[in-house]
């Protein structure tokens, strides 16, 4: 990791290079998108569809679900929820409308 970091001058580039390295190294032990969706479903059942939201700020994570490179693969959440029978309205809530509703309530 230190070698990778030493090869780059820019702080952001150093971080990206290290994250890419970790993602590749840990790929064989990362959970599938289905395990990720299982967690979403657990929370939906626990507190309700109107209180679940997924962010897209993946910085700070050492690894993402298997075969998920970065935020450009965010659509995999919606695709998987659709396959499990979630309505478009509920998927929209999870993917951002719930968060927008809360932000509007607090005049953010």
C-alpha positions as CSV (number, residue, x, y, z in Angstrom):
1,X,0.0,0.0,0.0
2,X,2.8,2.4,0.9
3,X,4.5,1.7,-2.5
4,X,1.3,2.6,-4.3
5,X,0.9,5.8,-2.3
6,X,4.5,6.8,-2.9
7,X,4.0,6.5,-6.7
8,X,1.4,9.3,-6.7
9,X,1.8,13.0,-5.8
10,X,-1.8,14.1,-5.7
11,X,-3.7,13.2,-2.4
12,X,-6.9,12.3,-4.2
13,X,-5.1,10.1,-6.7
14,X,-3.3,8.3,-3.9
15,X,-6.6,7.5,-2.3
16,X,-8.2,6.3,-5.6
17,X,-5.2,4.0,-6.3
18,X,-5.3,2.5,-2.9
19,X,-9.0,1.9,-3.0
20,X,-8.7,0.3,-6.4
21,X,-6.0,-2.0,-5.1
22,X,-8.0,-3.0,-2.1
23,X,-11.1,-3.6,-4.1
24,X,-9.2,-6.0,-6.4
25,X,-7.5,-7.7,-3.5
26,X,-10.6,-8.2,-1.5
27,X,-12.9,-9.1,-4.4
28,X,-12.8,-12.8,-3.6
29,X,-14.3,-12.3,-0.1
30,X,-16.8,-9.5,-0.8
31,X,-20.5,-10.2,-0.5
32,X,-22.7,-10.4,-3.5
33,X,-25.2,-7.7,-4.4
34,X,-27.9,-10.1,-3.1
35,X,-26.5,-10.0,0.4
36,X,-26.5,-6.2,0.2
37,X,-30.2,-6.3,-0.9
38,X,-30.9,-8.7,1.9
39,X,-29.8,-6.0,4.3
40,X,-32.0,-3.4,2.6
41,X,-35.0,-5.8,2.9
42,X,-34.2,-6.4,6.6
43,X,-34.4,-2.7,7.3
44,X,-37.5,-2.2,5.2
45,X,-39.2,-5.0,7.2
46,X,-38.0,-3.5,10.4
47,X,-38.9,0.2,10.0
48,X,-40.8,0.5,6.8
49,X,-40.2,1.5,3.2
50,X,-40.5,5.2,3.9
51,X,-37.4,5.2,6.2
52,X,-34.8,3.5,4.0
53,X,-32.4,5.3,1.9
54,X,-29.2,4.5,0.0
55,X,-26.5,7.0,-0.5
56,X,-24.0,7.2,-3.4
57,X,-21.0,8.4,-1.4
58,X,-18.9,5.3,-1.5
59,X,-15.7,7.1,-0.4
60,X,-14.3,5.6,2.7
61,X,-15.3,2.0,1.9
62,X,-12.6,-0.5,1.5
63,X,-14.7,-2.8,-0.5
64,X,-18.1,-2.9,-2.3
65,X,-20.3,-5.9,-3.2
66,X,-18.8,-8.4,-5.6
67,X,-18.3,-7.1,-9.1
68,X,-19.2,-3.6,-8.1
69,X,-16.5,-1.1,-9.1
70,X,-17.8,2.3,-7.9
71,X,-20.8,4.6,-7.9
72,X,-21.4,3.9,-11.6
73,X,-22.7,0.5,-10.5
74,X,-25.3,2.1,-8.2
75,X,-28.0,0.9,-10.6
76,X,-27.4,-2.7,-9.5
77,X,-29.4,-1.8,-6.3
78,X,-32.4,-0.8,-8.3
79,X,-32.1,-3.7,-10.7
80,X,-31.9,-6.2,-7.8
81,X,-34.9,-4.6,-6.0
82,X,-36.9,-4.8,-9.2
83,X,-36.1,-8.5,-9.6
84,X,-37.3,-9.0,-6.0
85,X,-40.7,-7.5,-6.8
86,X,-40.3,-4.0,-5.5
87,X,-42.4,-1.4,-7.3
88,X,-40.9,1.5,-9.1
89,X,-42.3,3.9,-6.5
90,X,-40.7,1.9,-3.6
91,X,-37.4,1.7,-5.5
92,X,-37.4,5.5,-6.1
93,X,-38.0,6.0,-2.3
94,X,-35.0,3.8,-1.4
95,X,-32.8,5.3,-4.1
96,X,-33.3,8.9,-3.1
97,X,-36.8,10.2,-2.6
98,X,-36.9,9.3,1.1
99,X,-33.7,11.2,1.6
100,X,-35.0,14.2,-0.3
101,X,-38.2,14.2,1.7
102,X,-36.2,14.4,5.0
103,X,-33.9,17.1,3.7
104,X,-36.9,19.2,2.6
105,X,-38.4,18.8,6.0
106,X,-35.3,20.2,7.7
107,X,-34.9,22.9,5.1
108,X,-31.5,21.7,4.2
